Amino acid sequence: MTAKNATPGFWDNLIAPKGGLFGAQLAGWTPGPAAKSGLGCRVLADQMVEVAPSIALAADVYVPKVPGRWPAVIAFAAYSKELQAAGAPAGNNESGSPPIFTDRGYAHVIVTRRGMGRSGGADAVYLNDTDVEDHAKVIQWAAAQPWCDGQVVLFGTSYYGLTQPQVARLRPPALKGFFTNEMCTDFFRHIAMFGGAPQPDFFSLWMGANFTPLQFRLRLPPLLRAVVSHITNSPLKHVWWPQLKKRMARIMKAFQRQVPTPQTRQLFAGLILDGKTRATSVLPAGPSGALGDIEVPFVVVQNAGYLNLHQFGAYDLFENAGTPKDHRWLVIGPATYDLPVYAWQLEALAFFDHLVYGADNGYAAQPRVRYWTEGAKDYRSAPDWPLPGSTALRLYPASNGADAATHRLDSAPGEGGTNRWAAVPLGAIVTAGFDEVESQRLTFELPVEEAMELTGPVTVSLSFSSNEIDSHVVARTGIVSADGGYQILSMGTIRPACRRIDAARSTATEIAIDIDTPEPLVPGVPVTLRFSLTPQPVVLKPGERLRLDIASRTDLLRSDVSHGHAQFDMQVPPYYARNTLHYGPDTYIELARAGEARSDSHV
């Protein structure tokens, strides 16, 4: 099969789709004039892209109404393409809004991989090497089409973001750059075995939402998508979306009750039952460790709201890509949860205008790092990450007595002592009133006496013991305001039996843990656990308190999607246990305090 004749269908284009621009769009600046604007949108539906003999991938191509040849923006994933232009609040709508791109002089190409929908071939494990090679072929196919000027860039979030560094490593000649949001580079440790434990909550939700028989056979005519987009992308979204977000936990549970295809269920079983090591995991490794092969310019955006997903890949890519340093940018945005993911389209278009149209819009002068700062509620900038001139702020937990008390964070290590917490498996049976006699967390606070900016990696070191051979440890930081309100900042987890540091895979932001070689605990014998929390830049003000919580379950320390965070419960710890924190020089939290060298607020 080859590409269809690129002729727009009459019924497909009877009504043009309405574009959507919700969520964060620009990281603290206003670009110069757009290279193109006001060009409208039409669709070339179900174009077939031949990637192998008798195998073609289905793509919807959105182009400006004005005849011409345009740079192509490609989004490639395993998801159905049928809802992408409709603006429906589905978890797989992460390719952007086509009319936003076409109006600015780009062809927007949304491609579905083998086995999904109208694409030929067989369904297979996600993010596999064949997908990467097909992605490269789609790039070259688009560059040769009569509606394309030969230049291709990439855009997308999550799955659409994960695929970009993979294909950029292959260096397809037409690829000029990419813009990736909420992505991972090591699929084993960033997705499948986060903190040393599998993530059935995430996988069951994700598979139930996206890989049911209905999703594989879904067919929405372009005219219907366009009609829906005029409803979902209207100003009414500011009314219905907050109400929907409040109910998102129940909606997610409903998706988990959906039955995926048999092959998807087999994949779930392989991930949860067998994929405990890199050698046995069915997921491909991902591009981490080979990012030096990437040469093209890129922008990578991190959403601080995904506390155990998409959390460290952006920093790995920014630190280790082979792209010249003055052609790569990192944006750390606020913690947000929006569906569909329409964020950062204007930032991407400013980058693409600079890259492929040569527009003098100010992008070349943008600092290499821009980061949203909680507390100050503004974007700040720096020439690199971690911020040059930052100093380590090491705070030592110390006891205030009973386990359930609020303990303190000191600037110097104490003289020892311990506190304990109960580790109870998720969903396990306990007597009524158990929490009144046994604390399941330890809490520590530091009163803020002078304003300080904490920006950069967050590391926790704990001298830890348990009366079991394994457990789980979750650490969370947050701000307690002067009026007692709480805001979560960052989170990290570790499985104590998997505590060996993988130095070869570690970065300046993430301590990578070697999950392959568990070392069971000796009950009662302390070991040192060192692990990373997800960074969230923040300015702390006098009267506030910096809080550190330690527990053994993510659900005890979670934040809700209605607050901008998406977090998945983990089936931890594996046993009932009594865990102990030993105070002294090996128990601390280390944060990066921004120095005077950082840039002022970037507006």
Buried (B, 14 or more C-beta within 10 A) or exposed (E): BEBBEEEBBEEBBEBBBBBBBBBBBBBBBEBEEBBBEEBEBBBBBBBBBBBBEEBBBBBBBBBBBEEBBBBBBBBBBBBBBBBBBBBBBBBBBBBBBBBBBBBBBBBBBBBBBBBBBBBBBEBBBBBBEBBBBBBBBBBBBBBEBEBBBBBBBBBBBBBBBBBBBBBBBBEBEBBBBBBBBBBBBBBBBBBBBBBBBBBBBBBBBBBBBBBBEEBBEBEBEBBEBBBBBBBBBBEEBEEEBEEEBEEBEEBBEEBBEBEBBEBBBEBBEBBBEEBBBBEEBBBBBBBBEBBEEBBBBBBBBBBBBBBBBBBBBBBBBBBBBBBEEEBBBBBBBBBBBBBBBBBBBBBBBBBBBBBBBEBEBEBEEBBBBBBBBBBBEBBBBBBBBBBEEBEEBBBBBBBEEEBBEEBBBBEEBBEEEBBBBBBBBBEEEEEEEEEEEBBBBBBBBBEBEEEBBBBBBBBBBBBBBBBBBBBBBBBBBBBBEEEEEEBBBBBBBBBBBBBEEBEEBBBBBBBBBBBBEBBEBEEEEBBEBBBBBBBBBBBBBEEBBBBBBBBBBBBBBBBBBBBBBBBBBBBBBBBBBBBBBBBBEBBBBBBBBBEEEBBEEBE
